């Protein structure tokens, strides 16, 4: 069987032979992998930097995907922590962590959009009590997950959606996706004015940029007694952030995380079918680039396009 195989954490995966997977549990089945998203979470899995990494090699990266079962049906699946991921011609899935795709769903679009959309969807639906009309700030809004977060906040009824990032050209395009305001991350005054009264922050950055953004938002806040939920989702700008202690003492700020460990498997299985239906129905703008499995090295090292999600396609898609 062919797969993307990681043999060292400092080199890209290579297209090579790998042992065929074998189910070990009655609820497991083998599927032919149709599409698997190259998410930031997959990259951190493959370089050993994710907090769930065991350091064991070799490994096949990939945390989710679309697979064809023995009956020819297409299923979206999420994998447990495993060294046999979804970037292979076949993988083993737990049927309890999968569900059939709607017949009209585009497998590449679902594989591209579900993981980045899931991040903000789960944060707003499961980590806090979010109500329609509340105001949302998205930090890192021009990346794939940030763009999805703008759309998710819109779908869930946010009253204001402030999109913040460094790239002014990409920021200008976000009102088309639902942003009501935009702000440059490197302009503290502009960010403070735009986001002074938000109720929720979806933070895909962390690191020093998030710490500076937190100070800017809290400094501009007219009522520091108004609750503010800061949801830490990604850490593309740094694994640690120098948060001033005064930020926590001088305002009704709560910082919560959203991700693997803070969410239960049942949370995902409850929420994801609805999100898949909305993606299949065209409710989200999806920028996906399918790439054959044999081109995994080129895809891995290609110049980054944060708005676009690469989807590895090990098997042909047929109706």
C-alpha positions as CSV (number, residue, x, y, z in Angstrom):
1,X,0.0,0.0,0.0
2,X,1.2,3.5,-0.8
3,X,1.2,6.2,1.8
4,X,2.8,9.4,3.0
5,X,5.4,8.2,5.5
6,X,7.2,10.3,8.1
7,X,10.5,8.8,9.2
8,X,12.0,11.9,10.7
9,X,10.3,14.9,12.3
10,X,12.5,17.4,10.5
11,X,11.8,16.2,7.0
12,X,8.5,16.1,4.9
13,X,6.6,12.8,4.5
14,X,7.6,10.7,1.5
15,X,5.4,8.8,-0.9
16,X,6.4,5.2,-0.2
17,X,5.2,1.7,0.7
18,X,3.6,1.1,4.1
19,X,2.0,-2.0,5.7
20,X,-1.7,-2.4,5.0
21,X,-3.9,-1.5,8.0
22,X,-5.7,-4.2,10.0
23,X,-8.8,-3.7,12.1
24,X,-8.4,-4.8,15.7
25,X,-11.9,-4.0,17.1
26,X,-15.4,-5.1,16.0
27,X,-16.3,-1.4,15.4
28,X,-13.4,-0.8,13.1
29,X,-13.5,-1.1,9.3
30,X,-11.0,-0.5,6.4
31,X,-11.8,2.3,4.0
32,X,-10.3,3.5,0.8
33,X,-9.2,7.1,1.5
34,X,-10.8,9.5,-1.0
35,X,-9.6,12.8,0.5
36,X,-7.7,14.0,3.6
37,X,-7.0,17.6,4.5
38,X,-3.5,18.9,5.0
39,X,-4.4,20.9,8.2
40,X,-2.0,22.8,10.5
41,X,-2.9,20.1,13.0
42,X,-1.6,17.5,10.6
43,X,1.7,19.4,10.1
44,X,2.3,19.6,13.9
45,X,1.5,15.9,14.1
46,X,4.1,15.2,11.4
47,X,6.8,17.3,12.9
48,X,6.3,16.0,16.5
49,X,5.3,19.4,17.9
50,X,1.6,18.8,18.8
51,X,0.9,18.3,22.4
52,X,-0.5,14.8,21.7
53,X,2.7,13.6,20.0
54,X,4.4,10.4,21.5
55,X,7.5,10.8,19.4
56,X,7.0,7.4,17.8
57,X,8.2,6.9,14.2
58,X,7.5,6.1,11.5
59,X,4.0,7.5,11.1
60,X,1.5,8.2,8.4
61,X,0.0,11.7,9.0
62,X,-3.7,12.7,8.7
63,X,-6.3,13.1,11.4
64,X,-9.6,12.9,9.4
65,X,-10.9,12.4,5.9
66,X,-13.4,11.0,3.6
67,X,-13.3,7.2,3.0
68,X,-15.2,4.7,0.8
69,X,-16.4,1.7,2.7
70,X,-16.9,-1.8,1.4
71,X,-20.5,-1.0,0.3
72,X,-19.3,1.9,-1.8
73,X,-20.6,4.6,0.5
74,X,-18.6,7.7,1.5
75,X,-18.1,8.4,5.1
76,X,-16.4,11.3,7.0
77,X,-14.2,10.0,9.7
78,X,-12.1,11.3,12.6
79,X,-9.2,9.2,13.7
80,X,-8.0,8.4,17.2
81,X,-4.4,9.3,18.0
82,X,-2.7,6.9,15.8
83,X,0.5,6.4,13.7
84,X,-1.6,5.2,10.8
85,X,-3.3,8.4,9.6
86,X,-5.5,9.2,6.7
87,X,-2.8,10.1,4.1
88,X,-2.7,6.6,2.7
89,X,-4.5,4.6,0.2
90,X,-6.4,2.9,3.0
91,X,-6.9,3.4,6.7
92,X,-8.8,1.9,9.6
93,X,-11.7,3.9,11.0
94,X,-13.9,3.5,14.0
95,X,-17.5,3.5,12.7
96,X,-18.5,5.2,15.9
97,X,-16.3,8.2,14.9
98,X,-17.7,8.5,11.4
99,X,-20.9,9.2,9.6
100,X,-22.2,9.0,6.0
101,X,-21.8,12.0,3.7
102,X,-25.0,13.5,2.1
103,X,-25.3,12.2,-1.4
104,X,-24.7,15.7,-2.9
105,X,-21.6,16.4,-0.8
106,X,-18.3,17.2,-2.6
107,X,-15.7,15.0,-0.7
108,X,-12.9,17.5,-1.4
109,X,-14.8,20.4,-0.1
110,X,-15.8,18.6,3.0
111,X,-12.3,17.3,3.6
112,X,-11.0,20.9,3.2
113,X,-13.6,22.8,5.2
114,X,-14.7,20.6,8.0
115,X,-11.5,20.7,10.2
116,X,-11.0,24.5,10.0
117,X,-14.8,25.2,10.3
118,X,-15.0,22.7,13.2
119,X,-12.5,24.7,15.3
120,X,-14.8,27.7,15.6
121,X,-18.0,25.8,15.4
122,X,-17.1,23.7,18.4
123,X,-15.7,26.6,20.3
124,X,-18.9,28.6,20.0
125,X,-21.3,25.7,20.4
126,X,-19.6,23.7,23.1
127,X,-17.0,25.7,25.0
128,X,-19.1,28.7,26.0
129,X,-22.7,29.8,26.1
130,X,-22.9,31.7,22.8
131,X,-26.2,33.5,21.9
132,X,-27.3,35.1,18.6
133,X,-26.5,38.8,18.5
134,X,-23.3,38.6,20.5
135,X,-20.2,40.2,19.1
136,X,-17.2,38.2,17.9
137,X,-13.5,39.1,17.2
138,X,-11.5,36.6,15.1
139,X,-7.8,36.8,15.5
140,X,-5.9,35.4,12.5
141,X,-8.9,35.9,10.3
142,X,-7.2,35.7,6.9
143,X,-6.0,32.1,7.3
144,X,-8.2,29.1,6.4
145,X,-9.5,28.6,9.9
146,X,-10.0,32.3,10.4
147,X,-11.9,32.7,7.2
148,X,-14.1,29.8,8.3
149,X,-14.5,31.3,11.7
150,X,-15.9,34.5,10.2
151,X,-18.5,32.4,8.3
152,X,-19.3,30.2,11.3
153,X,-19.9,33.3,13.4
154,X,-22.2,34.6,10.7
155,X,-24.1,31.3,10.5
156,X,-24.6,31.2,14.3
157,X,-26.0,34.7,14.4
158,X,-23.2,36.9,15.6
159,X,-24.3,40.6,15.8
160,X,-20.9,41.9,15.0
161,X,-17.9,40.1,13.5
162,X,-14.5,41.8,13.7
163,X,-11.9,40.2,11.5
164,X,-8.3,41.0,12.6
165,X,-5.0,40.1,10.8
166,X,-1.9,41.6,9.4
167,X,-2.5,41.3,5.7
168,X,-4.6,44.4,4.7
169,X,-5.2,43.1,1.2
170,X,-6.7,39.8,2.5
171,X,-8.7,41.6,5.2
172,X,-10.5,43.7,2.5
173,X,-12.0,40.5,1.2
174,X,-13.5,39.3,4.5
175,X,-16.7,41.4,4.4
176,X,-17.7,39.2,1.5
177,X,-17.7,36.3,4.0
178,X,-19.6,38.1,6.7
179,X,-17.2,40.3,8.6
180,X,-18.8,43.6,9.7
181,X,-15.5,45.2,10.7
182,X,-11.8,44.7,10.0
183,X,-8.7,45.7,11.9
184,X,-5.0,45.4,11.5
185,X,-3.3,43.4,14.2
186,X,-0.3,45.8,14.2
187,X,-2.6,48.9,14.8
188,X,-3.6,48.7,18.4
189,X,-5.8,51.8,18.3
190,X,-7.7,50.5,15.3
191,X,-8.1,47.1,16.8
192,X,-9.3,48.5,20.1
193,X,-11.9,50.8,18.5
194,X,-13.3,48.0,16.3
195,X,-13.4,45.3,19.1
196,X,-14.0,47.3,22.2
197,X,-17.3,45.8,23.0
198,X,-17.0,42.2,21.7
199,X,-18.3,39.3,23.8
200,X,-16.1,36.5,22.4
201,X,-12.6,36.3,20.9
202,X,-11.7,33.3,18.6
203,X,-8.0,33.2,18.8
204,X,-6.0,31.2,16.2
205,X,-2.7,33.0,16.9
206,X,-1.7,33.1,20.6
207,X,1.9,34.1,21.3
208,X,2.9,37.8,21.5
209,X,0.3,39.0,18.9
210,X,-2.5,37.7,21.1
211,X,-1.1,39.2,24.2
212,X,-0.9,42.6,22.5
213,X,-4.4,42.2,21.1
214,X,-5.7,41.4,24.5
215,X,-4.2,44.6,26.0
216,X,-5.6,46.7,23.1
217,X,-9.1,45.3,23.4
218,X,-9.3,45.6,27.2
219,X,-7.8,49.1,27.3
220,X,-10.5,50.3,24.8
221,X,-13.3,48.5,26.6
222,X,-15.8,51.1,27.9
223,X,-17.2,48.7,30.5
224,X,-14.6,46.2,31.9
225,X,-17.3,44.6,33.9
226,X,-18.8,43.2,30.8
227,X,-17.9,39.5,30.4
228,X,-15.4,38.6,27.7
229,X,-14.7,35.0,26.7
230,X,-11.3,34.6,25.0
231,X,-11.2,31.2,23.3
232,X,-7.7,29.9,22.6
233,X,-7.9,27.6,19.5
234,X,-4.6,27.8,17.6
235,X,-1.0,28.8,18.2
236,X,0.4,29.7,14.8
237,X,2.1,32.8,16.3
238,X,3.6,31.1,19.4
239,X,3.0,28.3,22.0
240,X,3.1,30.7,24.9
241,X,1.8,34.2,25.4
242,X,3.0,36.9,27.8
243,X,-0.4,37.8,29.3
244,X,-0.2,40.7,31.8
245,X,-1.6,39.8,35.2
246,X,-3.6,43.1,35.2
247,X,-5.6,41.8,32.2
248,X,-7.1,39.1,34.4
249,X,-7.6,41.2,37.5
250,X,-9.0,44.4,35.9
251,X,-11.7,42.9,33.7
252,X,-14.3,40.1,33.6
253,X,-12.1,38.1,31.2
254,X,-12.1,34.4,31.0
255,X,-9.6,32.4,28.9
256,X,-10.7,29.0,27.8
257,X,-9.2,26.5,25.4
258,X,-11.0,24.6,22.7
259,X,-9.5,21.5,21.1
260,X,-8.6,17.9,21.6
261,X,-9.0,17.1,25.3
262,X,-11.2,20.0,26.3
263,X,-14.0,18.6,24.0
264,X,-15.4,15.1,24.4
265,X,-15.8,12.7,21.4
266,X,-19.6,12.9,21.9
267,X,-19.4,16.6,21.4
268,X,-17.9,16.2,18.0
269,X,-20.3,13.4,16.9
270,X,-23.3,15.5,18.0
271,X,-22.2,18.7,16.2
272,X,-20.4,17.5,13.0
273,X,-23.3,16.1,11.0
274,X,-25.1,19.5,11.0
275,X,-21.8,21.2,10.0
276,X,-21.2,18.7,7.2
277,X,-24.8,19.3,5.9
278,X,-24.2,23.0,5.8
279,X,-20.9,22.6,3.9
280,X,-22.5,20.2,1.5
281,X,-25.4,22.7,0.9
282,X,-22.9,25.4,-0.1
283,X,-23.4,27.6,3.0
284,X,-19.6,28.1,3.3
285,X,-17.1,29.5,0.8
286,X,-14.5,26.8,0.5
287,X,-11.0,27.3,-1.1
288,X,-9.7,23.7,-1.7
289,X,-6.8,22.4,-3.8
290,X,-6.8,18.7,-4.4
291,X,-3.4,17.1,-4.8
292,X,-2.7,13.4,-5.6
293,X,-1.0,11.4,-2.8
294,X,2.1,10.8,-4.9
295,X,2.7,14.6,-4.8
296,X,2.8,14.8,-1.0
297,X,6.3,16.1,-0.8
298,X,5.7,18.9,-3.2
299,X,2.4,19.8,-1.5
300,X,4.1,19.8,1.9
301,X,6.8,22.2,0.9
302,X,4.9,24.4,-1.4
303,X,4.7,28.1,-0.5
304,X,1.9,28.7,2.1
305,X,-1.4,30.1,1.0
306,X,-3.2,30.5,4.3
307,X,-6.7,31.0,2.7
308,X,-6.5,27.7,0.8
309,X,-6.6,24.2,2.2
310,X,-4.7,21.5,0.4
311,X,-6.5,18.2,0.2
312,X,-4.6,14.9,-0.5
313,X,-6.5,12.5,-2.7
314,X,-5.2,9.0,-2.5
315,X,-8.0,7.4,-4.4
316,X,-10.2,8.3,-7.4
317,X,-13.5,10.0,-6.6
318,X,-16.4,8.3,-8.4
319,X,-20.1,8.7,-8.1
